[in-house]
Amino acid sequence: MTQSHDLSSIIEALVRPGKGILAADESGPTIAKRFTAIGVESTPENRRAYRSLLLSTPGLGEFVSGVILYEETLGQCKEDGEPLPALAARQGIVPGIKVDTGKGPLALAPGDEITQGLDGLPARLQAYVKLGARFAKWRAVYNVSDSLPSRAAIEANAESLARYAAICQTEGVVPIVEPEVLIDGDHSQARCAAVTQEVLLEVFRALHRHRVALEHMLLKPSMVVPGKAHVRPAGPGDVADETLRVLRRTVPAAVPGIVFLSGGQSPVEATVNLDALNRLALQPWRLSFSYGRALQDPVLQAWRGQPDQVQAAQAALLKRARLNALASLGCYDTAMENSP
């Protein structure tokens, strides 16, 4: 079997209709923040118990095609000794791995950031594949203001994303390319659209320059929404119209799937907006979800570190996964929020 065939098979598994991706790749500091909010200490055992809870949710594979894991989770096991990636695979969920090592300031570009992690990436990918990973994710972030992001930040992050994607495909791993235009700030939806368009155009220029096979990658972008502090929030129709307008101008039809990040939207808001996107005319790419907080926030609130709340937490995850799966088909209704 050729490497190209392998990548095609992974893509086919990830973009199945009515399914999306669970992002469970929170870094140590991020998961500690989430746990602190529910009164749980962030210990290796608590993190293992929580992520085991997620991956062992009965029926999750009916709505989730892939899961993005953090490096620690990739090497952890259930209490009975089963590796967590194998547990995901047993549910029909493709295991993936976050491979960037975080972000930091971009030199001589105040307010801009650059993502790190290219050094040693081929060897790390080889090790991750042995542990069961079949796809990867790299996140670049873009702060938005009247003057941000700078052209330097747009070009530097696009270059890193493309180099990462090329390395992944060389190692037989499907890359998810995640250029996140941050929701923080008081910028308008029009400003978000302008930044997103400029970012995506540069990302695809870089991907072409590095000969990345677009058929063997997924895009994980932000939706086009105003900043959280903007005076006028956007309704689902406006979010769908503006998001698709930008995507049609920038994303080649060869890309098989676009899996949106939730990016600070509430669980219900992320589902409503995804549904609105899928109710418009048929697009050349499959539109689905790769949500973290929008899937997990209700789970954390139900669990709170209590062993006797595992079933309630899993029910919360299954509900959000099911509703987002319906939204990925344009079949969601807000009345469904009131059902178990």
Secondary structure, 3 states (H helix, E strand, C coil): CCHHHHHHHHHHHHCCCCCEEEEECCCHHHHHHHHHHCCCCCCHHHHHHHHHHHHCCCCHHHCEEEEEECHHHHCCECCCCCEHHHHHHHCCCEEEEECCCCEEECCCCCCCEEECCCCCHHHHHHHHHHCCCCEEEEEEEECCCCCCCCHHHHHHHHHHHHHHHHHHHHCCCEEEEEEEECCCCCCCHHHHHHHHHHHHHHHHHHHHHCCCCHHHCEECCCCCCCCCCCCCCCCHHHHHHHHHHHHHHHCCCCCCEEEECCCCCCHHHHHHHHHHHHCCCCCCCEEEEEECHHHHHHHHHHHCCCHHHHHHHHHHHHHHHHHHHHHCCCCCCHHHHHCC
